[in-house]
Amino acid sequence: MLRLNWSILTFFLLVVIFVQFAYYYFYSIPYNGCSKCPKHAEQKVEAPVYVAPQNSTKLKRRRIHIDPDGERANAAFVILARNTDLNGLQKTIPQLEARFNGKFNYPYVFLNDVPFTELFKNEIRKLSKSKMSFGTIPKEHWSYPEWVNVTRADECRADMDRRRIIYGGSLPYRHMCRFNSGFFFRHPLLDEYEFYWRVEPSVEFSCDIDYDPFLFMKKNDKKYGFVIMLHEYWETIPSLWNTTLQFMEANKGLVTDKNSLDLLRRPDGSYNGCHFWSNFEIASLDFLRSKEYVSYFEYLDKTGGFFYERWGDAPVHSIAAAMYLPMDQIHYFEDVGYFHNPFYNCPANPALQLNCNCDPSKNVNNDHECFRIFREVKQRRPQLPVFLFLLVALIFIHFYLFYRAVPTEIDCSKCSETKTAVASKQGRFTRNSAPGKVKAAIVILARNSDIDGLNHTIPMFEQRFNHKFNYPYVFLNDVPFNERFKSAMRKLTTSKLSFGTVPTEHWSYPSWINVTKADEARKSMEKRDIIYGGSLPYRHMCRYNSGFFFRHPLLQEYDYYWRVEPWVEFTCDIDYDPFVFMKTNNKDYGFTIMVPEYIETIPTLWDTVEKFIEEHQQIIHPKNTLKMFRNDQGSYNLCHFWSNFEIGSLRFFRSGAYSKYFDYLDKKGGFFYERWGDAPVHSLGVAMFLPREKIHYFEDIGYFHNPFQNCPANPALQLRCSCNPKKSESLNNDCLNRYLELYRSR
């Protein structure tokens, strides 16, 4: 961006030009600097908030404001649903009606790839007095187009399923993404409307919406509105950005000069992965119907990326909005409280909070890189009224001196105290631990295709911890590792590496499983878009991690293990030995993150565990920690230790009690008839057989596994970290709070 050389400008240019550019820089660009350096106050994102009277000294609840002329936009809610989504919509629509539509009565349009049943339609009509329309998606909009190579598409899905990429094995999910990207706005039931609001089953609305967002969009010439910005999973869109660049090169006349591509484009021209999370969007149907958007979608569609990869409608919508819309036509609905598992939008503004029942500290946009970029790009525009006022104010000397006194770029080397300086004063962080190593290993379940992910993770793990301690690695795979994989891993560390193959009987159907029933269960879960619901390899992995990994011959010599996965990140220096800490302090299980499990994957797990407890009272620890996982009614609260990170005792998992527990679960078939995960299985096993003092929360280990992270809030610990504690999943986490309450009750 242009920076003026004041020494060579004439006095006249300083008076006229300097005031303009200085204002632009000072009020539109946030200061760059370290966290200790001063920052100029952020400008608020424009939002249609109701302002209390100026003579009011206290915050008051906003009054409901309905347009006095009774004006309505030509708009509708659009809900893509299945007949099985009735329960989710019975939760969502009453909230939407209570928070907004009970006052405005906008119509609903329901779409499905098969006809809706009469039961579905009758039950949905009970939820709102608004007009409701039910439509079936044309077959050609929910099937392979003629140019897609079906065999190649099947192979790509199988490969992504093996690599455990989210929804990688799902064909219905791909049809849904393609339909939402290029066809929903063409459905005849939407022809009469100009705007739409996308709603999904089981989402929650947590703030009263006392104005009309549709009218706000129309009157302010907004074309696209969102509540949450996130990164997309790179593995699902490896060629999307390059395909988009090819489209832009071939269609230079379509992309507007006033585009918003800086939202999504890094300085080197590559894609930053950000997108508007499209399960919530309020937008112009005319924009999606435009020649520009349709040309873009059709170009993408012809490449087959919706099927050969797993392109989502969220990045497709987002890139198109960035290409064709200026920033002032894209709007962040700060005041719309919204939850789609696992992310929230919740307004931090106290005036807006009066209408909400959500926790603003859980807002995923808080300090998120994507939303920070949106805010910075939004603020680059000069505020014209004040700009013009300054031009005629004739206060050059005062403004010039003030501007020269405050640098636009902060040199953090001049900050009062850098992290390094503080760290050197504090010294290395240590734990009460005995000298010497223990019999322990790093355990990594991986595939030959995981080289890139481990090239990302292991150097970070070595730098943060293992180069000082040299613990060995044990790599396990359901097929033999190839020489390329082994060679790549050996380049990453000087520690001992062992490579093992999982026995076939540990990665296949046991003899008592009804394979037909298991296949039907997977198909049913895939149709319902349950995460990894259609994946057989994922089930084998969960069963293996639940009951077999610790029995592998390569682990027989060890007493402790540390589970590591490809693509995870370690963001804090670990200057002590967690294995020695575990042994010295008699700990058997350590974790960093607690989150709720998806109930659809484990509907009978808790009942099965309770039957096990009833039949095996003699082996349940008298000081067990099951209270941590029971709600007030005695049912399962769905909390679990997120087992992609765990440091644990192999002797505990090899114990007779845990083995009986796993064998009991295994005989029930829930790993295959449902989709029981190793995380809840481990967690409930730990709760049954260990007292609280044997379970440890590694608060000080900075850890990231998309989309969650653990980052220590303690300032002393932060000196060794490169993470943001405001993004930590431990912030106001109900599951972790239950653990902490139990731990502190000693």
N, C-alpha and C positions, 0 to 999 in steps of 0.2 A: 504494500500500500504506500502511496506517495507520502514522503516526509520532506518538508520544506527546509532549505538552508537559509536561516534567517540573516546570516551575515552578508549575503549578496543581494538582498532585496532592498529596494528603495523604501523611503519612509511612506510614500503613498501606497505601495503594494502591501506594506505591513498593516496599514490602517484598514484597507478594504479586504484583501485576500486572507491575511493572517487570521483575522477575526473569524472568518467563515471556516477555514480549515482547522483552526485551533478548537473552535466549538465542536466541530465534527469529531475530532480526535478525543477531546476531553470528555464529552458527554455520551459518546457512542461506543468507544472501545474500552473494555475493562482492562485494568492494569494486569500485566504479566509479572508474576513474581512468586517467590516462595511463600509458604503459608504464614510466615511471620511478617511479610511485607504488607503495607496498607493496600487496600483495594477500594476503588470508588464504589459508591452505592449502586446496586443493580437497579435498572429500571424495571418496573413491573410489566409483565406481559399483559397486553390489552385483554380485558375480560368484561362481560356485560354484568357488572355487579351493581346491586342497589346500594346507593350511598345514603347513610343516615343523615338527618338534618344537621347542619353545621352547629346549631346551638346545643346539640346533644353531647353531654360529656361522658356518657357511658355507651358501651356497645349495646345495640338493641337487635332483636331478631328481625330479619327482613320481613316486610309485608309482602304478601302475594301480589304480584303485579301482572295482571292480564290486560292485553291491549284493549283500550277503552272502546275502539271501533269494532271489536270482535274479529279483527283481521286474522286470517290463518294463511299459512303457506300451503302450497299444493304439495303435500309431503306424506310419507307413510313410514311405519316401522317395517323392516324386512327381516324375517327370521327364517333361516335355513335350518330345518329340523327333521327328525325322523319320528315315526310313531312312538318309538321307545323313549323319546325325550319329554314325555308328558310330565313326569315328576320334576324335571329341571325347570320347565316353563311354569309349572304351578308355584315354584319358588320365586322365579324372576319377574313374571308379569305383574303379580300383585304389588311387588316393590316398585316397579316402574309406574304403575297406576297411582300408587300412593304418593310417590315422590314428584311425579310430573303429569302423566297423561290423564289422570282423573279430572284435571282442570282444563285440559285442552282437547281431549277426545280425538286424537289423530288415529287413522285407521291402521290395521295390521295386515301385512301380506305374509302368509306362511308358504314356504316352498319346500318340496321334498322330491327325491328322485323316484319315489313310488307314490301312488295315491294315498292321501291321508285316510285313516279309518274314521268311521262315524264316531267311535268312542273318543278318538283324539279331538275331533272337531267339536263334539258336544261338551267335552270337559274344558276345552280352551275357551269356548264362548261364555262359560260361566265366570271367567276371570276379568272381563271388561265389557262395558256397554258400547265400546267403539265398534265400528264396522270391521269385520274380519273377512279376508279372502284366502282361499286355500288353493294352491296351484301345484301342478306336477311339472317337473323339469322335462323338456323335450329330450328324447333318448340321445340325439346327436350332441347334446350339451353335457352328457354324463356318460361318455364312452370314448373308446379310442378313435381319434380321427384317422382317416384312411392312410395318411402319410406316416403314421407311427409304426415302426417295426416292433410288433408285439413280443417277439422272441427276445429282442434286445431289451425291451422294457422289463420283461420278466426277470432277465438276468441282472439288470441294474437293481431292481427291487431286492432280489435275493442277496446281492452283494451288500447293499446298504443295511439289510436286515442282519446279516452276519456281522457287520461292523457296529451294530447296535446304535445306528443313527435314528433319532427320534422320528417315528412314523415312517422310517425308511422302507419297511416292508409292506406298507399299506397302499393298495390300489384305490379304495374309496377315498382316502385322504387326498390323493392326487386328483381324482375327479372333482372333489370339492374345491381344491385350490384353483383348478382350471376354470370351474364354473364361476367362482367368485371373482376371478381375474377378468373374465371376458364375456360372461353371458347373463348373469343375474339381472343386470339392468336392461336386458333386451326382452325379458319375460313380458308377455302381454298384460299381466296384472299390474305391471309397473308403468305401462305406457302413459297413463294419465298424470303421473307425478313428476315433480321437478327436483325434489330432495328426498333422501332416504336416511334413516337411522338404523344401523345394523345392530341387532340384539341377538345374543346367543343363550341357549339354555344354561341355567345354573349360575349366571353372572349376578352380581349384586349392585344395587344403586343405594348409596349411603348418604346422600345429601338431597334436601328439598331443592327442586329446580323451579323457581318461582317466576321465570320468564320463558319465552318461547325460543329455544335454540334455532328452530327452523327459520323463524322470522329474523332472528339476529343474523343468520347466515345470508338471507336474502337481502336485507336492508343494508348490510355492510359489505356486500359483494364478496362474500367468502365462498370458496368452492370446496374446501376440504377441512374437516375438523377432527381432532383426535384427543385422546387423554393420556396415552402412554407411548413412549419411544423406547425401543430395545435394540439389541444386536440380534441379527439372524444367525442361525446355526450355519457356519461356513460350509459344512459338509453337504448341506442340502442345495446350495446354489453356486457350485464352483465356477460355472461358466456364465452366470446370469449377467454380471457386469460387463464382461467382454462382449456378450451378445448385444447388450444395450449400446455399447460404444459403436459397434458395427451398424446398429440401426441409426444412431445419430449421424454417423458419417454418411450413410446412404440417404438420409432424409434431413439434410441441414436446414431446409426451409421450414420444418415443422417445429423445431425447438426454439422457444422464445428467448430473446436476448435478456429479458428480465426473469430468467429462470431462477430456481432455488437449489441448484445442484450442489452448492457449497454445503448444504446440509448433509450430503451423502458422499462427497468426494474429498479425499485426502489431498494435500498439496501436490503429491506426485501423480495425481489423476486416478488413483485406485479407489475402490469402494471401501468405505469405512465399516460396512456391515449394518448401519443403522436403518431402522424402518419404523413407521407408525404401526402400532399393534392393531391390526385391522378388525379384531373381534368387536371393537367399538370404533365406529366412524359415523359421522354425520356429514353428508356430502351432496354435491350437485350431481344429479343423474345426467343432466345435459353435458357436464364435463366428461363423464364416462362414455356417453354416446357420441362424443365429438369425433371428427375425422382423425384428429391427432392421436387420441387415446386408442381408438379402434385399430389404427395403423400399427401402433406399437404392440398391442396385444397380438394381432395377427402375425406380426413378424416373429414374436417370441413363440407363438403356438406352432408355427411351421418348423421350428428347430427341434421340437419334441422335448424340450427341457422339463416340461411339467411331468413327463413320464420317464425320461432317461436319467433325470436327476430328481429333485423333489421341490421344484420352485413353488414358493408359497405366494398367496395373493397379497400378503402384507408387503413384502419387498417390491412386488410388481406395482401395486397401487402407489407405494411411496416413491419409487423412482419416476413413475409417470407424473405424479404431482410435482415432483422437483423439476422435471424437464419442462412442464407446460405452465406452471403457475408461479407468479411472483410471490414473495414472502407475505405480502399483505392479503393474499387470498387463502392462506393456510392459517388455521386458528387452533390454538391450544385451549381446550375447555378446562381451565384450572378449577372451576367451581363445581364440576360434575364429579361427585364421589363415585368411584367405580372399582369393582373387584372382579377379576377373572383369575382363577387359581393359576399361579401363585402370586400374582402381582396386584398392587393397589395404586389408584390415584386418589389422593385425599388432600384437599386444600389446606395450606399452612396458614393462610390469611385468617386471623382471629374473627374478623367479621363474617367470613364465609363459614367458619367452623360452627357458628351458632346454629346453622341449619343442617349439621351433619352428625353422624354417630360413628365416624371412623377416626383412626389414629394417624395424624399427618407424619409421624416419624416412620411409618411403614410405606410412605409414598415411594414407589420405585424410581420416580423421576428425581428424587433428592440426590443431587451430585452425580447422577448418571451421565456418562460421557455423551450419549446421544442427545439427551435433553439439554445438556450444557451447550452443545454445538448449536442446537435449535435456538436457544436463548441468545447466544452470541451473534449468530447470523441475523436474528430478528432485530437486535439492537444496533446493527450497523447503519440503519437508516437514520439520518438526521431528523430531529423533530422540528418540522418546518415553522410552526408559529413562533417558537422561542428563537429559532435561527434568524428569522426576519426581524424580530425585536432587537437582537444583538447587533444586526447590521445598522440599525438606525439609532442605537443607544449612544454611539460616539464616546465609548469609554476605553479606547485602545490602550492607553498607558497602564491603567489599573489592571486590565485583563491580561496584557502582555507580561507584566511583572508577576502576576499570580500564576500564569501558565508556566513561565520559566522556572518558578520555584518548585513546581511539582513535576518530576520526570514522568514521561509516558511509559517508560520501560524501567522496571526495577532491577537493579543489579543485586542479585541475592548474595553475592559475595560480600556486600556491604550491609547485609541485614545484621541486626544486633547479635544474633546467635544462631548459627546453622545447626542442622541436625548432627553433623559430624562433630562439631565442637561440643555440643551437649553430650553426645554419646561418649566422647573421650573423657569427659569429666565424670560421667556416671560409672564408667567401667563396664565390663562385660556382664551381662545378666547371667546369674548362676542359680542352680537349684541345690537343695540339700541332697547330695548324691554321693555314693561311694565311688572311689576310683576304680577304673577297669571296666572292660566291656562284659556284656552278657551274651548268652547264646541266642542270637536273634538274627532275623533276615528281613529284607524288603521283599514283599511278595507282589508280583505283577501278573495278572491274568490278561493276556494280550493275544492278538492275531498277527500274522506276518504283515498285514496291511497297516498295522499301528506304528510303523517306524516314525512317521512325521509327528504323531502325537507324543511319542516317547522322546524324540529329539527335542521337543518343546519342554517336556517335564523334567527329565532326568538331569540335564545340566543345571536347572534351577534348584533341584533337590540337592545335588552335589554342592553347589555353591552355598546354599543356605545351611546345610547340615552335614552331609555324608562325607565330604572331602576331609573333614576333621576326624571322622570316626571309622570310616571304611567298612561299614557293615556290608555283608554280601547280598546279592540280588538273586532271587529265584523267579524265573519266568516260566509261566505255565500256559499251555495252549491245547485246544482239543485236537489239533493236528500237529505234526512235527514242525518245529521252526526251521525255516530255510537258512542257508548259509548267509544270504544277504542280510537277513534280520540279525543273526548272531554277530556278524561283522560290524553292523551299524551300532549295535548296543555296546560292543567292546570298546568302541571309540569314545564312549561317553563317560567312562569311569575307570579308575584303576582297581576298583574293588573286584572281588571274586564274583563271577557270574555263572549260574547254572540254568540250563534250559531243559524243561521237562514236558512230557506229553500226558494229558489227562487220560486215564484208563477209559476205554469205551463204555464200560458199565457205569461209569460216573457221569457220562454225557450222552445218555440215551434213555428211552422209555424203560422203566423197570417192568418186570413180568406181570405185575398186577394191574397195570394201567390199561384201561379200555381205550385203545388208540382212536377208535371212531368217535367216542364221546369227547376225547381231548381235541380232536380236529374240529368238531362242531363247536366246542367252547371257544376255540381260537377264532373261528369265523364269526361267531356271534360278537365277541369282543371287538374284533376288527370293524365290523359294521357299526358298532357304537362308538368308534373312534377312541377307544380306551388306550392309553399310552402303552405301547409295546404289546397291545392286546392280541395282535395276530402273529406275534413272533414266537416260533419254537426255539430258536437258538437262545433267545433271552430267557426263556423258562429253564433251559438246560443250565445256563449260567447261574441263575438264581438258586436252583437246586444244588449245583456244585458248590457255590460259595456258602450255602447254608449247612451242608453236611459232609463235604468230602475234601475240600482243599487242604485242610489240616492233616489229612491222612496220607497225603502224597509222600512217597519215599524221600524226595529231596528235602522235605521239611522235618524229617524224623529227628535230626540232630539238634533242632532248635527248640527253645523254650518260649520265645516271643516272636511276633511278626508285626510288620507295619505294611498295611495295604496301600498301594499306590496304583493309580490308573492313568492311562494316556490322556494328555491335554489338561490335566489339573495343574494348578500353580501354587507355589509356596512363596509367600510374600513377606516373611519375617526371618531374620537370622535366628537359628536355633543353636545357642551357645552352651547347651548342656546336653546330656544323653537321655532322651526320653525312656529308652529301654532300661537303663540303670535306675532312673527315677521310678519306673513301674516296679522293678524288682525290689528296690530298697524300701519302698513304701507299701509293698504288698498289694499293688493294684493289679487287677486282672483284665480290665477293659477301659480303653481311653477313646474319646471322640472329640470332634470339633463342632459339629452341626447337628441340631435336632430339628426335624420338620415333620409335618403330618403326611401319612401315606394316602394314596388314592383309594378311597373306600371301594371303588368298583373292582379293584384288583384283589381284594382280600375279604370278600363278604362273609366268609365262614371261618376265617382264621381265628378270631377271638373265641368263638364258641368252641372250636376244636381245642384251643389251649385250655379253656376252662374245664373241659372234659378230662384233659390230660391231668390237670391239677387235682381234680376230684379223685382220679384213679391212682395218683402217685403222690399223695400228701407227704409220705415219708421222706421223699427226696427234695421237697421244696424247702428252701432255706428259711429258718424261723424268722430271720430278719430280712426277708426278701424286700424288693423295691417295686412290687407290682402296683403300689399306690400311685407311682409316677405315671402309669399308663391307664389307670381307671378314672373315668369321670365320676361325678357325684352319684350317678345312677348305677354305677358298677360296670357299665359297658366300656368298650375300648375307645379311648380318645384319639386314636390313630397316630399318636406321636411315635417316633422311632429315632434311633441314632442313625444318621445318614452314613451307611457303611462303606461308601467309596473311600472314606478315610476311617481307619481304625487302627489302633495299636493295642494288641491284645495278647493274652496268655494262650499259647497253643495247648498247654496242659488243661486249661479250662474247657476248651472245645473238645479235647480228647477224653474228657471225664465221662464216667458212666452216666451221670445225670443228664448232661447235654446230649449224649448219644441216644439215650432212651427217648428224649424229647424229639430229636430230629427224626428218629425212626418212626415214632408215632405219627408225626406230621406226614412223613413220606408215604406211609401206608394209606393215608386218606386221599392222596392224589391231588391235593390242592395246588401243587406246583404246576400241574398240567390242566386240571379242570377249571381252575381259576388262574391267577397269575401271582401267586405268593412270592414276595421278594425276600432276598436274604436280609435286607435291613430290618423289617419288622420281626422276622424270625430270630435273628441275632438279638435284637432288643428285648423281646419277650423272654428269650432264654436267659439273658443277663439279668433281667428283673426277677425271674423265678429263683435263680441259683446264687446270686451274689448280693451281699449287703451293700449299703450305700458307700461305705468306706473303701470298697474295692473297685468303684467306678470313678473315673476321673475325666473332667472336662479340661482339655488342653486349650485354655483361653489364649495362651501366648503364641500358639502356632497359627500364623497367617496362612489361610488356605482358601483356594477358589476352585470350585467345580461348577461349571455353568448350570443354573443361573445363580447359585448361592455362594456366599463366602463367609469365612470367619476372620475377623480382624480385631485385635485387642484394642479396647478403649482406654486402658491404662496408659497415661502419657509416658511413663518410664519404659513400658514395653514398645510403644510406638516408635521410639528412637531407633529400633532395629528393623522397622517395617517400611514397606512401600505401598501399603493398602490404606483405604479410607474407612475408619471405624463406623462412619455413618451408614455405610453400605452393608455392615455386618448383619447376617441373618440372626445373630443373637440379640439384636436390638428389639426389645419388647416382644420377643418370641414366646408364645404361650407354652410351647413344649419345653424350651430351655428353662423357663421360669419354674415349671413344675419340678425339674431336676434341682434347680438351685434352692427352691423351698425345702425340698426333701433333704438336701445336703446341709442346709443351715439349721435344720431342726435338731441336729445332734446336741 
